[in-house]
Amino acid sequence: MSGGAAQGEVLVRARGLRKHYGSLEVLRGVDLTVRRGQVVVLLGASGAGKSTLLRCVNHLEAADGGEIWVDGVPIGFRLDGDRLHELREKDVARQRAEIGMVFQRFNLFPHRTVLANVTEGPVQVRGVPRREAEAYARELLERVGLGDKVDTYPDRLSGGQQQRVAIARALAMRPKLLLFDEPTSALDPELVGEVLAVMTELAREGMTMIVVTHEISFAREVADHVVFMAGGVVVEEGPPEQVIGAPQHERTRAFLARVTA
Ligand SMILES: Nc1ncnc2c1ncn2[C@@H]1O[C@H](COP(=O)(O)OP(=O)(O)OP(=O)(O)O)[C@@H](O)[C@H]1O
C-alpha cells in the first residue's frame, strides 16, 4: 500500500520476544520489524499470541524476555546515554500516547458525547488546550465520516460508527503508530466495510499500522507485509502475494483455507 515504504526506517523492532501466563507460553521468541509507513497484518488462529504481541508493543503487557524498540526507544525502559533505566509512570504514559490502539470493543465513554470521547486524551494526557483539541477532533470526525455526530452519545450510534469514533480518538493523540486488534470482529457484517474503508484510507495516507484481523481481503489488498503466527511463533512472513497468495507452510495453508471457507 505504501509503495516505497519498504525502504523506510524501522519504527518497531521486536527481537526474541517471550511471554508466558503461568505455564502457558504465549510468545516463544517472536521477531517483528515494522518500517515507517508500512501496514503489517498479523494473521493466525485464536490463541496464536497476536493480541499479546500487540499488547507488548503498547505497554499493556510486559514481556518476560527479548526486546522491543519503538522509534529507537526501548519499550519499558528509557535510554540515558548508554544506560537503560526503568521508565516512570509518566514516561510510560508518554510512550503509550504515541501509539494509538483500536480494540475489538470500542470502549467509548457512554456518558460523553462523541466529541468529548475524542478530545479526552489530548486534553488530559497531553495537556492540549480544549479549544485546540476540539478543533482537531472535529476535523478527524469529519475524516471518518461522522462530522454530523459530534454531539451524539455513543449508544445512539451503530457499531461501525462507534468504531470510527474509536479510530478518531486514537488519531487525536497524533500517534506515530496505530495498532488494531480485530477492529471489525464485533461488528455486524454489513458494517465491516465502512471501518475497513477508513483503515485503508489511513494506510494510503502513510500511517504506520499493525493490524490483527481475519479480513483476508484487507490483508491482501492493503498490507505491505503479512505475518502468520501459530503457537507463539512466527511461522511465515512476507508480502501478501507470497503469504496469502502462495503460502509455503502447511499451517498457513490450513488457516487460510479455514478463514476463507
Ligand atoms: N491475561 C492473561 N492471562 C492468562 N492467559 C492469557 C491472558 N491473555 C491471553 N492469555 C492466553 O494466551 C493465549 C494467547 O492469547 P492471545 O490473545 O495473544 O492470542 P490471539 O492470537 O490474539 O488470539 P485471539 O484471536 O483469540 O485473541 C491464549 O491461550 C489466551 O487464553
The ligand as an ORCA input file, in Angstrom:
! r2SCAN-3c Opt
* xyz 0 1
  N      -4.057    -12.192     30.830
  C      -3.999    -13.486     30.505
  N      -3.923    -14.454     31.442
  C      -3.843    -15.748     31.121
  N      -3.845    -16.208     29.857
  C      -3.919    -15.302     28.861
  C      -4.007    -13.905     29.129
  N      -4.060    -13.256     27.939
  C      -4.022    -14.205     26.981
  N      -3.936    -15.429     27.525
  C      -3.845    -16.693     26.789
  O      -2.744    -16.589     25.904
  C      -3.015    -17.229     24.667
  C      -2.748    -16.252     23.537
  O      -3.685    -15.208     23.617
  P      -3.764    -14.029     22.562
  O      -4.981    -13.247     22.898
  O      -2.476    -13.319     22.493
  O      -3.963    -14.827     21.206
  P      -4.565    -14.317     19.861
  O      -3.732    -14.920     18.789
  O      -4.691    -12.850     19.825
  O      -5.974    -14.992     19.861
  P      -7.440    -14.327     19.760
  O      -7.690    -14.201     18.294
  O      -8.318    -15.367     20.395
  O      -7.413    -13.039     20.511
  C      -4.434    -17.710     24.743
  O      -4.406    -19.077     25.040
  C      -5.030    -16.929     25.885
  O      -6.026    -17.671     26.536
*
